[in-house]
Structures are given as structure tokens and as C-alpha cells.
Amino acid sequence: MSVEPQPAPVYLSDSEDLHRTLAEQRDYYRARAAEYDQWFLRQGRYDHGEEANAKWRADVEQVRAALDAAPLTGQVVEFASGTGLWTELIARTADQVTALDAAPETIAIARERLAQAGLLEKVVFEEADLFAWRPEREHAFDAAFMGFWLSHVPEERLDPFLSAVATSLRPGGRVFLVDNRRQATSSSPDQPLAAPGEAFMSRRLNDGRTFRIVKVFREPAALEAAFARHGIDLLVEETPTYFQYAHGRARLPTPS
């Protein structure tokens, strides 16, 4: 069976245009904070009917089961913690979670979620630009989690970001991530996917405002190779319809 070639990724170039897009992306997630959970819970504009919603819920449970099977423990750093949907799960098994996000509005929602769950004392929230973030101490974390973040990292910024992740992890430290597969019903009908290979798309809020954001759908092999360049061995898997998820470890030093 022949395999159709995948389009090459379109680079925005590390230019004024890219900086403007990333700023707009940050503004979008700040403005979207109050309605973000509607996407994950398949409510309002994101309700695609019971059949599609059931597939979504089943895929979510598959990812959660994978995380439950290899829970993150010790000191965990979470990149783009958002409204705390995954922070709550991680905090149940970690000693402490350092939750990083660029939007104070989503951090406020996450704080409330963790407080209601009785887990707030286990989480340190930090407002941070993830493209500039570096750990205060190298190798300070036992694990790293990334929920629906890497697809918003342009190719030009991927290696610098993964370098920071690798620097933050102790040898043998674990990584778990979940992100989108390219699937039209993953979003609302009024914001269609960009053409294959394009690095950005238009996103709409409930009030009609639109924003341009980065959205890169990476093949599993490309993700595994990117992490490998930074000393992290990763295995990427996919749910039947909506998500890709991965788990891996930072390599141990080679004995001299």
C-alpha cells in the first residue's frame, strides 16, 4: 500500500511576524480562559453530537489510563497548565507540581479548581513565558508534563524549548505529554483546520473575536526525533480519533 507524502512544515521564520503571532496566541488564551473548559467538556460550540462526543470521552479515558499506569511522582513541572484540568490529576500523585502558564486568567481558574479538590498546597503556580523559561536550578524535576502545548510551539522554537525541558529534568526523569491529532471535529465547526502543513490557524471566541495562533500537527516519528535530540527517549502513541500521547525518560549519563 502506498503512503502519501506528508507536506513539509511551513516555517513562520523567527521574525516580527512570528513574534506578533505568538503575542496574539497569548492574548487568545487569556481571553479564552473563562470558556476554555467548554472545549474539553464538549459543550456549546464544541458539541458535535453524541457519537463524536462519545469517541472524544473514550479517547480522553485512554490517555488518563496511560497516565494512571505510570503516574508522575516527586517534583513535577507542568508546562502550559491552563485551567488545571491535568494539574489536578498530576497533583494526586506528585509531591509537588510547579505549574507554568502565561495567562493569569487561567491560573486563577486553576487555583480555584485545585482548592476545591483539596490539592492547592501541592501546587506552585508561576506566570511564565514558556519560550523564555529556564529552570532556576538544573535537573530540579523528577518529571515533566505537557498538555496540549507542543502543537502551539513553532518549529523555530521547538529545539530551544525542549532544551529547557531537558535541562530541568534529573537523569532518568520522566516525560508525559498529550496533544491533538489532526481531526476536524476536535474544534468547533466555525473554526476549520488550516491547510495541511500550515503552521497557524484562526481561532474564534464565543463573542466572535478572532485570533491567529500557531498550530503544528507533528507526526509521532518527528516528535520522537525532536526529543531524542535533547537526550529524552520518547514513545508516542495515538488514540483512535483525537489525541496523541507520549511517555519517556531523560537518558542516564553514559558510564565513563
C-alpha positions as CSV (number, residue, x, y, z in Angstrom):
1,M,0.0,0.0,0.0
2,S,1.4,3.3,-1.0
3,V,1.8,6.1,1.6
4,E,1.1,9.7,0.5
5,P,3.9,12.1,1.3
6,Q,3.2,14.5,4.1
7,P,3.6,18.2,3.4
8,A,6.7,19.8,4.7
9,P,6.1,22.1,7.7
10,V,5.7,25.8,6.9
11,Y,8.1,27.9,9.0
12,L,6.9,31.3,10.1
13,S,10.6,32.3,10.5
14,D,11.8,33.9,13.7
15,S,10.7,37.3,12.6
16,E,8.4,40.1,13.5
17,D,5.6,38.1,12.1
18,L,6.3,35.2,14.4
19,H,6.6,37.4,17.4
20,R,3.3,39.0,16.6
21,T,1.6,35.7,16.1
22,L,2.9,34.4,19.5
23,A,1.7,37.5,21.2
24,E,-1.7,37.1,19.6
25,Q,-1.7,33.5,20.7
26,R,-1.0,34.5,24.3
27,D,-3.8,37.1,24.1
28,Y,-6.2,34.5,22.8
29,Y,-5.7,32.1,25.7
30,R,-6.0,34.9,28.2
31,A,-9.3,36.0,26.6
32,R,-10.5,32.4,26.2
33,A,-9.9,31.4,29.9
34,A,-13.5,31.5,31.0
35,E,-14.7,29.4,28.1
36,Y,-11.7,27.1,27.7
37,D,-13.3,24.1,29.5
38,Q,-16.2,24.1,27.1
39,W,-13.8,22.7,24.5
40,F,-12.6,19.8,26.7
41,L,-16.1,19.0,28.0
42,R,-17.6,19.2,24.5
43,Q,-20.1,21.9,25.4
44,G,-21.6,24.8,23.4
45,R,-19.9,25.3,20.0
46,Y,-17.8,22.2,20.7
47,D,-20.7,19.8,21.0
48,H,-20.5,17.6,17.9
49,G,-23.3,15.2,18.9
50,E,-23.4,12.1,21.0
51,E,-21.4,9.8,18.6
52,A,-18.5,12.2,18.2
53,N,-18.6,13.2,21.9
54,A,-18.5,9.5,23.0
55,K,-15.4,9.0,20.9
56,W,-13.8,12.0,22.5
57,R,-14.6,10.8,26.0
58,A,-13.3,7.3,25.2
59,D,-10.0,8.8,23.9
60,V,-9.7,11.0,27.0
61,E,-10.1,8.0,29.2
62,Q,-7.4,6.1,27.2
63,V,-4.9,9.0,27.9
64,R,-5.9,9.1,31.5
65,A,-5.4,5.4,31.9
66,A,-1.9,5.7,30.4
67,L,-1.1,8.4,32.9
68,D,-2.6,6.4,35.7
69,A,-0.5,3.4,34.7
70,A,2.8,5.3,35.0
71,P,1.9,8.2,37.4
72,L,4.2,11.2,37.7
73,T,5.8,11.4,41.1
74,G,8.2,13.6,43.1
75,Q,8.8,17.1,41.8
76,V,6.9,17.7,38.6
77,V,6.9,20.7,36.3
78,E,3.8,21.2,34.1
79,F,4.1,23.4,31.0
80,A,1.0,25.4,30.0
81,S,-1.1,24.3,32.9
82,G,-4.1,26.2,31.7
83,T,-7.3,25.8,33.8
84,G,-5.8,22.9,35.8
85,L,-7.7,20.0,34.2
86,W,-4.5,18.0,34.1
87,T,-2.8,19.7,37.1
88,E,-5.4,18.1,39.4
89,L,-4.6,14.6,38.1
90,I,-0.9,15.2,38.4
91,A,-1.1,16.7,41.9
92,R,-2.8,13.5,43.2
93,T,0.5,11.5,42.7
94,A,3.2,14.2,42.7
95,D,4.9,15.5,45.9
96,Q,4.7,19.0,44.3
97,V,3.7,20.4,40.9
98,T,5.3,23.6,39.5
99,A,2.5,24.7,37.1
100,L,3.7,27.2,34.5
101,D,1.3,29.3,32.3
102,A,1.5,32.7,30.6
103,A,-2.1,33.6,31.3
104,P,-3.0,34.9,34.8
105,E,-6.7,34.4,34.0
106,T,-6.2,30.6,33.5
107,I,-4.0,30.4,36.6
108,A,-6.8,31.9,38.7
109,I,-9.3,29.3,37.4
110,A,-6.7,26.5,38.1
111,R,-6.1,27.8,41.6
112,E,-9.8,27.5,42.3
113,R,-10.0,24.0,40.8
114,L,-7.1,22.8,42.9
115,A,-8.5,24.4,46.0
116,Q,-11.9,22.7,45.6
117,A,-10.0,19.4,45.1
118,G,-8.1,20.0,48.3
119,L,-4.8,19.9,46.4
120,L,-3.8,23.5,46.3
121,E,-1.0,23.1,48.8
122,K,0.8,20.7,46.5
123,V,0.9,23.2,43.5
124,V,3.1,26.2,42.9
125,F,1.7,28.4,40.1
126,E,4.1,30.6,38.1
127,E,3.2,33.0,35.4
128,A,5.8,32.5,32.8
129,D,6.6,32.9,29.1
130,L,7.4,29.3,28.2
131,F,9.5,30.4,25.2
132,A,11.8,32.2,27.6
133,W,11.5,30.0,30.7
134,R,14.6,28.3,32.1
135,P,14.7,26.3,35.4
136,E,16.2,28.1,38.4
137,R,18.2,25.0,39.1
138,E,19.3,22.5,36.5
139,H,17.9,18.9,37.0
140,A,15.5,20.1,39.6
141,F,12.5,18.0,38.5
142,D,11.7,14.3,38.5
143,A,9.1,14.6,35.7
144,A,7.6,17.0,33.2
145,F,4.1,17.2,31.8
146,M,2.8,19.0,28.7
147,G,-0.9,19.1,27.9
148,F,-1.9,20.5,24.5
149,W,1.1,22.7,24.4
150,L,3.7,21.4,21.9
151,S,1.3,21.9,18.9
152,H,1.4,25.6,19.8
153,V,5.2,25.7,19.6
154,P,6.5,26.7,16.1
155,E,9.3,24.7,14.6
156,E,11.7,27.6,15.1
157,R,11.2,27.5,18.9
158,L,10.9,23.7,19.4
159,D,14.5,22.9,20.0
160,P,15.2,25.8,22.4
161,F,12.1,24.8,24.4
162,L,13.0,21.1,24.5
163,S,16.5,22.1,25.6
164,A,14.9,23.8,28.6
165,V,12.8,20.8,29.3
166,A,15.9,18.5,29.2
167,T,17.9,20.9,31.4
168,S,15.1,20.9,34.0
169,L,14.9,17.1,34.3
170,R,17.0,14.9,36.5
171,P,18.7,11.9,34.8
172,G,16.1,9.3,34.3
173,G,13.3,11.9,34.8
174,R,10.0,11.1,33.2
175,V,8.0,13.0,30.5
176,F,4.4,12.7,29.6
177,L,2.5,14.7,27.1
178,V,-0.9,14.8,25.4
179,D,-1.8,16.8,22.3
180,N,-4.2,16.9,19.3
181,R,-4.3,14.8,16.3
182,R,-5.4,16.5,13.1
183,Q,-9.1,16.0,13.3
184,A,-11.8,18.4,12.1
185,T,-14.2,17.7,15.0
186,S,-11.6,18.4,17.6
187,S,-12.6,22.0,17.4
188,S,-15.8,23.9,16.7
189,P,-17.4,23.9,13.2
190,D,-16.9,27.7,12.8
191,Q,-13.1,27.4,13.0
192,P,-11.9,24.9,10.4
193,L,-8.4,23.5,10.4
194,A,-5.8,25.2,8.3
195,A,-4.5,23.5,5.2
196,P,-2.1,20.6,5.8
197,G,1.4,21.9,6.5
198,E,0.4,25.4,7.5
199,A,1.8,26.5,10.9
200,F,-1.0,28.7,12.1
201,M,-4.8,28.8,12.2
202,S,-7.6,31.2,13.1
203,R,-9.4,30.7,16.4
204,R,-12.7,32.3,17.4
205,L,-14.2,33.1,20.8
206,N,-17.9,32.8,21.7
207,D,-18.2,36.6,21.4
208,G,-17.0,36.5,17.8
209,R,-13.4,37.8,18.3
210,T,-10.8,36.0,16.2
211,F,-7.1,35.4,16.8
212,R,-4.3,33.9,14.9
213,I,-2.4,31.1,16.7
214,V,0.4,28.6,16.0
215,K,-0.9,25.1,15.4
216,V,1.5,22.4,14.3
217,F,0.4,18.8,14.0
218,R,3.5,16.7,14.2
219,E,3.9,13.1,13.2
220,P,4.9,10.6,16.0
221,A,8.3,9.9,14.5
222,A,9.1,13.7,14.2
223,L,8.2,14.2,17.9
224,E,10.3,11.2,19.0
225,A,13.2,12.5,17.0
226,A,12.9,16.0,18.4
227,F,13.0,14.8,22.0
228,A,15.9,12.4,21.2
229,R,18.0,15.3,20.1
230,H,17.8,16.5,23.7
231,G,18.5,13.2,25.4
232,I,14.9,12.2,26.0
233,D,13.7,8.8,24.7
234,L,10.0,9.1,23.9
235,L,7.3,6.7,22.7
236,V,4.4,8.4,21.0
237,E,1.1,6.6,20.8
238,E,-2.3,7.7,19.4
239,T,-5.9,7.2,20.4
240,P,-8.3,6.1,17.7
241,T,-9.6,9.6,16.8
242,Y,-8.5,12.7,18.7
243,F,-5.2,12.6,20.6
244,Q,-1.6,11.6,20.6
245,Y,0.1,11.0,23.8
246,A,3.7,10.1,24.8
247,H,5.8,9.0,27.7
248,G,9.5,8.8,28.0
249,R,12.6,9.3,30.1
250,A,15.7,11.5,30.1
251,R,18.7,9.3,29.4
252,L,21.0,8.4,32.2
253,P,24.7,9.5,31.9
254,T,26.9,7.1,30.0
255,P,29.4,5.5,32.4
256,S,32.9,6.7,31.7
